[in-house]
Amino acid sequence: MKRVMIVIIVFSLLLPTVLTGCGQRVGSNGVVNVHNWGEYIDESIFRIFERETGIRVNYSTFETNEALYALMRRGGANIDVIIPSDYMIARMIEEDMLEELDFSNIPNFELIDPRYKGLAYDPDNRFSVAYMTGTVGIIYNSSFITDDITSWNALFDERYAGQILMFDNPRDAFGITLKYLGYSLNTVNEDEIHEAFDLLVRQKPILQAYVMDQIFDKLEGGEAWIGPYYAGDFLAMLENNPDLRFARPTEGTNFFVDAMCIPKDAANKTNAEVFINFMTRTDIAMMNMAYIFYASANQEAAAMFAAEISAEEYAVMFASSEVIANSEVYSHLPRHILELYDRLWVELKR
């Protein structure tokens, strides 16, 4: 289904709500500084938020959890809301980088699917509110690759030399390689990590590039044939290139939860909580899903949206119980393993 059609359907379902503004005006003012993944929000919702609350949104983006972490370690650059992934939230909690939330300012937390509450990265739900969920898979161009892709092996296949893209962050690149080798993507076995590193070294000469958001232009435009990325982004790319296909490899993959958090000593904490509450609202969650094609953690919004899309789109957006059973969530690793990843990644990228 084309994005414009989904937006029309969502808007018609929620028209009375959107016109009347289902949130209460909180009588606040000032700003909220939001830092999020690229291509991961419908920025038009900022106008709704500003109209309802009087709070102006300053918006910026990051490409990887590791880039976000590095920025926060340097002082956060005056950020009030961040949307990291599960394992990075756990690390930030451990290192006292996040504020505890005042849930009296986030009543819409009750709309979050219970499956995304009390998870290992924030077991007491003190620091985060789940935003979107999804999986990693392989996106490939069926005009150039006629085989049915079923394994991570495709990313190491010399037949596609010069046309392969790879994640430009260590956790995903190593995670994919570890799964292909039959290991857990959360392994703390250094021999297994070194084996994955050796395979990444062998892969490097046949790569076209390490990428993050650059993958959109490369795959949509036919500049590359194949690469790993996130399921929701595949559906966005598919609108611009119908020859693209998506596969979750049989060896298993990563299932992730991204959540909204407030950095320690944020200058606008109350405004940040008002923004998180707004983002968790059903109409706003629907608008975001219609734009980014990820599964909202808002249980009501996810059910409404799922009823409006095709079976093929549903299978990509909403991971089945079988897919989840064959997936792993990244966990926060011990410091010595993180340092090993950092050293090996620097060596790989030289």
C-alpha positions as CSV (number, residue, x, y, z in Angstrom):
1,M,0.0,0.0,0.0
2,K,1.4,3.4,-0.9
3,R,2.3,5.7,1.9
4,V,-0.1,8.4,0.7
5,M,-3.0,5.9,0.8
6,I,-2.1,4.8,4.4
7,V,-2.0,8.5,5.5
8,I,-5.5,9.1,4.0
9,I,-6.9,6.0,5.7
10,V,-5.3,6.9,9.1
11,F,-6.4,10.5,8.8
12,S,-10.0,9.5,8.0
13,L,-10.0,7.1,11.0
14,L,-8.8,9.7,13.3
15,L,-10.3,12.9,11.8
16,P,-12.5,13.9,14.7
17,T,-9.5,13.4,17.1
18,V,-7.1,15.4,14.9
19,L,-9.5,18.2,14.4
20,T,-10.4,18.6,18.1
21,G,-6.9,17.8,19.5
22,C,-7.3,14.8,21.7
23,G,-4.6,15.9,24.1
24,Q,-5.1,18.5,26.8
25,R,-3.4,21.8,26.3
26,V,-0.9,21.9,29.2
27,G,-0.4,25.6,29.2
28,S,3.4,25.1,28.9
29,N,5.9,27.0,26.8
30,G,9.5,26.9,25.9
31,V,11.2,24.2,23.9
32,V,12.0,20.5,23.8
33,N,15.1,19.3,22.0
34,V,14.6,15.9,20.4
35,H,17.3,13.7,19.0
36,N,16.2,10.6,17.0
37,W,17.2,8.2,14.3
38,G,17.0,9.5,10.8
39,E,13.9,8.7,8.8
40,Y,12.1,7.6,12.1
41,I,9.3,10.1,12.7
42,D,6.7,12.0,10.8
43,E,8.0,15.6,11.4
44,S,4.6,17.0,10.5
45,I,3.4,16.0,14.0
46,F,5.6,18.6,15.5
47,R,3.2,21.3,14.3
48,I,0.3,19.5,16.1
49,F,2.4,19.3,19.3
50,E,3.4,22.9,19.1
51,R,-0.2,24.0,18.5
52,E,-1.5,22.0,21.4
53,T,1.1,22.7,24.0
54,G,2.9,25.9,23.0
55,I,6.2,24.0,23.2
56,R,8.5,24.4,20.2
57,V,10.3,21.3,19.0
58,N,14.0,21.4,18.0
59,Y,14.8,18.3,16.1
60,S,18.0,16.6,15.2
61,T,19.1,13.0,14.1
62,F,21.8,10.4,14.7
63,E,22.7,7.4,12.7
64,T,23.7,4.8,15.3
65,N,23.3,4.0,18.9
66,E,27.1,4.3,19.3
67,A,27.1,7.8,17.8
68,L,24.3,8.8,20.2
69,Y,26.3,7.3,23.2
70,A,29.4,9.2,22.2
71,L,27.4,12.5,21.9
72,M,25.9,11.9,25.4
73,R,29.3,11.2,26.9
74,R,30.5,14.5,25.6
75,G,27.7,16.3,27.3
76,G,24.5,15.7,25.4
77,A,24.5,18.9,23.4
78,N,21.4,20.2,25.2
79,I,19.1,17.3,24.4
80,D,15.8,16.6,26.2
81,V,14.5,13.4,24.5
82,I,16.5,10.6,22.9
83,I,15.2,7.4,21.3
84,P,18.0,4.7,21.6
85,S,17.6,1.0,21.3
86,D,17.2,-1.6,24.0
87,Y,20.8,-2.5,24.7
88,M,22.0,1.1,24.6
89,I,19.3,2.1,27.1
90,A,20.6,-0.6,29.5
91,R,24.1,0.8,29.1
92,M,23.0,4.4,29.7
93,I,21.0,3.3,32.8
94,E,24.1,1.5,34.2
95,E,26.2,4.6,33.6
96,D,23.7,7.0,35.2
97,M,23.1,8.8,31.9
98,L,19.3,8.9,32.1
99,E,16.6,10.7,34.2
100,E,13.9,8.8,36.0
101,L,10.5,9.6,34.4
102,D,7.6,11.2,36.2
103,F,4.8,9.1,34.8
104,S,2.2,11.5,36.2
105,N,3.2,13.6,33.1
106,I,2.9,10.5,30.8
107,P,-0.6,9.0,31.4
108,N,-0.6,7.5,27.9
109,F,2.0,5.0,29.2
110,E,-1.1,2.8,29.9
111,L,-1.5,2.4,26.1
112,I,1.8,0.7,25.7
113,D,1.5,-3.0,24.9
114,P,2.4,-5.0,28.1
115,R,4.9,-7.0,26.0
116,Y,7.0,-3.9,25.8
117,K,6.9,-3.1,29.5
118,G,9.3,-4.4,32.1
119,L,11.9,-5.6,29.6
120,A,15.4,-6.5,30.6
121,Y,16.9,-3.2,29.5
122,D,14.6,-1.3,31.9
123,P,12.9,-3.9,34.1
124,D,11.2,-1.5,36.5
125,N,10.1,0.9,33.7
126,R,11.8,3.9,35.4
127,F,13.7,5.4,32.5
128,S,11.9,4.6,29.2
129,V,8.7,4.4,27.2
130,A,8.7,2.1,24.2
131,Y,8.3,3.7,20.8
132,M,8.6,1.3,17.9
133,T,9.7,-2.3,17.4
134,G,11.1,-4.2,14.4
135,T,13.5,-6.7,13.0
136,V,16.7,-6.7,10.9
137,G,16.7,-8.5,7.5
138,I,18.3,-8.5,4.1
139,I,17.0,-6.1,1.4
140,Y,17.9,-7.0,-2.1
141,N,17.1,-6.0,-5.7
142,S,15.3,-8.9,-7.6
143,S,16.3,-7.3,-10.9
144,F,19.9,-8.3,-10.2
145,I,19.6,-11.1,-7.7
146,T,17.2,-13.8,-9.0
147,D,17.9,-16.3,-6.2
148,D,15.5,-16.4,-3.2
149,I,17.7,-15.1,-0.3
150,T,17.3,-17.1,2.8
151,S,20.7,-16.8,4.6
152,W,23.1,-14.2,5.8
153,N,25.5,-16.0,3.5
154,A,24.3,-13.7,0.7
155,L,26.2,-10.8,2.3
156,F,29.5,-12.8,2.0
157,D,28.8,-14.2,-1.6
158,E,31.5,-13.2,-4.0
159,R,29.0,-13.3,-6.9
160,Y,27.7,-10.0,-5.6
161,A,31.1,-8.4,-5.2
162,G,31.0,-4.6,-5.4
163,Q,27.3,-4.6,-4.9
164,I,27.0,-5.5,-1.2
165,L,26.3,-3.0,1.6
166,M,27.0,-3.6,5.3
167,F,25.9,-1.9,8.5
168,D,28.3,0.9,9.5
169,N,28.1,0.1,13.2
170,P,29.8,-2.7,15.1
171,R,26.9,-4.2,17.0
172,D,24.8,-4.9,13.9
173,A,27.8,-5.9,11.7
174,F,29.2,-8.3,14.3
175,G,25.7,-9.5,15.2
176,I,24.8,-10.5,11.7
177,T,28.2,-12.3,11.3
178,L,27.8,-14.1,14.6
179,K,24.3,-15.3,13.7
180,Y,25.6,-16.6,10.3
181,L,28.3,-18.5,12.2
182,G,25.7,-20.1,14.5
183,Y,26.6,-18.0,17.6
184,S,24.5,-15.7,19.8
185,L,24.7,-12.1,18.9
186,N,25.2,-11.5,22.6
187,T,28.1,-13.8,23.0
188,V,30.9,-13.0,25.4
189,N,33.1,-15.7,24.0
190,E,36.1,-13.8,22.6
191,D,37.1,-16.6,20.3
192,E,33.6,-16.4,18.6
193,I,33.9,-12.6,18.3
194,H,37.4,-13.0,16.8
195,E,36.0,-15.6,14.3
196,A,33.3,-13.1,13.3
197,F,36.0,-10.4,12.9
198,D,38.0,-12.6,10.6
199,L,34.9,-13.2,8.4
200,L,34.2,-9.4,8.3
201,V,37.8,-8.9,7.2
202,R,37.3,-11.4,4.4
203,Q,34.1,-9.7,3.5
204,K,35.5,-6.2,3.3
205,P,37.1,-6.5,-0.2
206,I,33.8,-7.5,-1.8
207,L,31.8,-4.7,-0.1
208,Q,30.7,-1.5,-2.0
209,A,30.3,0.4,1.3
210,Y,29.5,0.5,5.0
211,V,26.3,2.5,5.3
212,M,23.5,3.6,7.5
213,D,20.8,5.9,6.1
214,Q,22.8,6.1,2.8
215,I,21.3,2.7,2.1
216,F,18.1,4.4,1.0
217,D,19.6,6.1,-2.0
218,K,21.8,3.2,-2.9
219,L,19.1,0.5,-2.9
220,E,16.3,2.6,-4.2
221,G,18.4,3.9,-7.1
222,G,19.9,0.5,-8.0
223,E,23.4,1.6,-7.1
224,A,23.8,-1.5,-5.0
225,W,22.1,-4.9,-5.1
226,I,21.9,-6.1,-1.5
227,G,22.4,-5.1,2.1
228,P,21.0,-5.6,5.6
229,Y,18.7,-3.1,7.2
230,Y,15.5,-2.6,9.2
231,A,12.2,-4.0,8.2
232,G,10.3,-0.7,8.3
233,D,12.8,1.0,6.1
234,F,12.3,-1.7,3.5
235,L,8.6,-0.8,3.1
236,A,9.6,2.9,2.7
237,M,12.2,1.9,0.0
238,L,9.7,-0.4,-1.7
239,E,7.6,2.6,-2.6
240,N,10.4,4.0,-4.7
241,N,11.7,0.7,-6.1
242,P,9.1,-2.2,-6.4
243,D,11.9,-4.6,-7.4
244,L,13.2,-4.7,-3.8
245,R,12.6,-7.8,-1.6
246,F,13.0,-8.5,2.1
247,A,14.2,-11.6,3.8
248,R,14.7,-12.7,7.4
249,P,17.5,-15.2,7.3
250,T,16.9,-18.7,8.6
251,E,19.8,-18.5,11.0
252,G,17.9,-15.9,13.0
253,T,18.0,-12.1,13.4
254,N,17.7,-9.2,15.8
255,F,14.3,-8.1,17.2
256,F,14.6,-4.7,18.7
257,V,12.7,-2.2,20.8
258,D,13.5,1.5,20.6
259,A,12.3,3.7,23.4
260,M,12.0,7.3,24.4
261,C,14.3,8.5,27.3
262,I,15.4,11.7,28.9
263,P,19.1,12.4,29.4
264,K,20.5,13.1,32.8
265,D,20.1,16.8,33.8
266,A,18.0,17.6,30.7
267,A,17.2,21.3,30.7
268,N,13.5,20.8,29.8
269,K,12.5,17.6,31.6
270,T,8.8,18.4,32.0
271,N,8.5,19.5,28.4
272,A,10.2,16.2,27.5
273,E,7.7,14.2,29.4
274,V,4.8,16.1,27.7
275,F,6.4,15.2,24.4
276,I,6.8,11.5,25.3
277,N,3.1,11.4,26.3
278,F,2.1,13.1,23.0
279,M,4.2,10.6,21.0
280,T,2.5,7.7,22.8
281,R,-1.0,8.9,21.9
282,T,-2.9,6.6,19.6
283,D,-3.5,9.1,16.8
284,I,0.1,10.3,16.8
285,A,1.3,6.7,16.9
286,M,-0.9,5.9,13.9
287,M,0.5,8.9,11.9
288,N,4.1,7.8,12.7
289,M,3.4,4.2,11.6
290,A,1.9,5.5,8.3
291,Y,5.1,7.5,7.7
292,I,7.9,5.1,8.9
293,F,6.3,1.6,8.6
294,Y,7.5,0.4,12.0
295,A,5.2,-1.3,14.6
296,S,4.2,1.0,17.3
297,A,4.4,-0.1,20.9
298,N,1.0,1.5,21.4
299,Q,-1.2,-1.6,21.4
300,E,-4.4,0.1,20.2
301,A,-2.6,2.0,17.4
302,A,-0.8,-1.2,16.2
303,A,-4.1,-3.1,16.0
304,M,-5.9,-0.4,14.1
305,F,-3.0,0.0,11.7
306,A,-2.6,-3.7,11.1
307,A,-6.2,-3.9,10.0
308,E,-5.5,-1.5,7.1
309,I,-2.5,-3.0,5.5
310,S,-1.9,-6.1,3.3
311,A,-0.8,-9.5,4.5
312,E,2.6,-9.0,2.9
313,E,3.1,-5.6,4.6
314,Y,1.9,-7.0,7.9
315,A,4.4,-9.8,7.8
316,V,7.2,-7.3,7.4
317,M,6.0,-4.7,10.0
318,F,4.8,-7.1,12.7
319,A,7.1,-10.0,13.4
320,S,5.3,-13.2,14.0
321,S,5.7,-15.3,17.1
322,E,7.8,-17.7,15.0
323,V,10.1,-14.9,13.8
324,I,10.5,-13.6,17.4
325,A,11.3,-17.1,18.6
326,N,14.1,-17.2,16.0
327,S,15.4,-13.8,17.0
328,E,17.5,-12.3,19.7
329,V,17.3,-8.9,21.4
330,Y,20.7,-7.2,21.8
331,S,21.7,-7.1,25.5
332,H,24.1,-4.8,27.2
333,L,27.5,-6.5,27.2
334,P,30.3,-6.4,29.8
335,R,32.8,-3.5,29.5
336,H,35.7,-5.7,28.3
337,I,33.6,-7.1,25.5
338,L,32.5,-3.6,24.4
339,E,36.2,-2.5,24.4
340,L,37.0,-5.5,22.3
341,Y,34.3,-4.6,19.8
342,D,35.6,-1.0,19.7
343,R,39.2,-2.2,19.0
344,L,38.2,-4.6,16.3
345,W,35.9,-2.2,14.6
346,V,38.6,0.5,14.4
347,E,41.0,-2.2,12.9
348,L,38.3,-3.3,10.4
349,K,37.6,0.2,9.2
350,R,41.2,1.2,8.6
